[in-house]
Amino acid sequence: MKLLCFVLVATHGMVGSAIIVQLRGSNAHDSWKADGAMQPTVVAKTLSKVESEWRSQALQFVECNAEPNHGDCRAAAGTFQKSCGTVVTAVVAASSGDRETVRDYMAVVCDEPQLRGWKQGRCRSFAQAILERMTANNYENRQHLYVTGLCAHFWNNMSSTEGAIVAEEHRLQAKQIEAENVRRANRAREAAEVTAANAARKTSKEAAEARHKAVEARIQEAKKRWQAQAARQEAEEKKKAAERTAALKAAAELKAAKKAAVEKKARERSDAARKAAEAQDAAAEAKLKEAEKQTQEVRQHMLEAEAAKAVIRGAQPAKASSETRAPTHPKTASPVLNKTSSNSKIAAANATQTVAKKTVATGKQLSK
């Protein structure tokens, strides 16, 4: 593997700054594809600038020759010859003189986005000019390629092409000038016709404007009267609308006041009924508590009576023998015990009746 340098230099005819693109490759014509180091994009960008310089030089040469009594026009051609030789030598050296490598590599460079339109065509023509001068012998291409003749031939073709382009541009320019002169004459004639027509229209317009002003004055007067009438009607309608709004507002306020009064009375009745119910509930609760108290008292009396009976039974003398004990009968019982028992039964019955009556009365009140 060996390191090669592809140098393109450009200035006003020569080179402003040196751009070096390092190329790594071997004698195999497609090795640069695998390496990816020949940078076709960078070369295309540089070649685009060089082609712009070449075209400028060719145009200078063509315009110089087109002038009458022109002097020496070979300066531009000499500048091109030097630049072209540098580029051709660099391409051949970078490819090691391999013709197929030049073909493939220049095809890629010319297809780069930097070279479009006339620049792409010029790039392909330049590549073809190099290929036509190269042979199958790499050594011959590197050592004996006739670069001067190659660039001279390419310069003749390029200057001829640019000359034809310039001639065509001059022809088109002359045609445009002639067409512009015809257009100017037509515009002048049309302007005269327009001036005459404008004068006639002006006279007619002035008369029409006078009539229009008279009609407009009458229209404005009628419009003022109509606006005044419309304003009066609008004021009356606003007044009536305000009166209707006030009446509706007053009616709504009265309705709201009546509704509030009715709701207040309803709340008062509800509160009174609730308080009466609460009072009835409290009274019923008190009566229930009183009934319970009386029931407890009756139970207490009954317990006391039973206790008294037990005491009385225990105080009677025991008989000597159970065979001589007389049978106890309610009719022959002690008057004291009978009386006590009767009082206890009466008290219990009265208490039970009282509790029953209170319970019934409380139930009726609750149901009410």
VENQUI-V728751 format. One record per backbone hydrogen bond with DSSP energy under -1.0 kcal/mol. NH is the residue of the N-H (numbers start at 1). CO is the residue of the C=O. If there is no record, write none. Layout:
NH	CO
NH	CO
This chain:
2	25
4	23
6	21
8	19
11	14
13	11
15	10
16	10
19	8
21	6
23	4
25	2
31	28
33	30
35	31
36	32
43	39
44	40
45	41
46	42
47	43
48	44
49	45
50	46
51	47
52	48
53	49
54	50
55	51
56	52
57	53
58	54
59	55
60	56
61	57
62	58
63	59
64	60
65	61
66	62
70	67
78	74
79	75
80	76
81	77
82	78
83	79
84	80
85	81
86	82
87	83
88	84
89	85
90	86
91	87
92	88
93	89
94	90
95	91
96	93
97	92
98	95
102	98
103	99
104	100
105	101
106	102
107	103
108	104
109	105
110	106
112	109
115	112
119	116
121	117
122	118
123	119
124	120
125	121
126	122
127	123
128	124
129	125
130	126
131	127
132	128
134	130
141	137
142	138
143	139
144	140
147	145
150	146
151	147
152	148
153	149
154	150
155	151
156	152
157	153
158	154
159	155
160	156
161	157
162	158
163	159
164	160
165	161
166	162
167	163
168	164
169	165
170	166
171	167
172	168
173	169
174	170
175	171
176	172
177	173
178	174
179	175
180	176
181	177
182	178
183	179
184	180
185	181
186	182
187	183
188	184
189	185
190	186
191	187
192	188
193	189
194	190
195	191
196	192
197	193
198	194
199	195
200	196
201	197
202	198
203	199
204	200
205	201
206	202
207	203
208	204
209	205
210	206
211	207
212	208
213	209
214	210
215	211
216	212
217	213
218	214
219	215
220	216
221	217
222	218
223	219
224	220
225	221
226	222
227	223
228	224
229	225
230	226
231	227
232	228
233	229
234	230
235	231
236	232
237	233
238	234
239	235
240	236
241	237
242	238
243	239
244	240
245	241
246	242
247	243
248	244
249	245
250	246
251	247
252	248
253	249
254	250
255	251
256	252
257	253
258	254
259	255
260	256
261	257
262	258
263	259
264	260
265	261
266	262
267	263
268	264
269	265
270	266
271	267
272	268
273	269
274	270
275	271
276	272
277	273
278	274
279	275
280	276
281	277
282	278
283	279
284	280
285	281
286	282
287	283
288	284
289	285
290	286
291	287
292	288
293	289
294	290
295	291
296	292
297	293
298	294
299	295
300	296
301	297
302	298
303	299
304	300
305	301
306	302
307	303
308	304
309	305
310	306
311	307
312	308
313	309
314	310
315	311
338	334
339	335
340	336
341	337
342	338
343	339
344	340
345	341
346	342
347	343
348	344
349	345
350	346
351	347
352	348
353	349
354	350
355	351
356	352
357	353
358	354
359	355
360	356
361	357
362	358
363	359
364	360
365	361
366	362
367	363
368	364
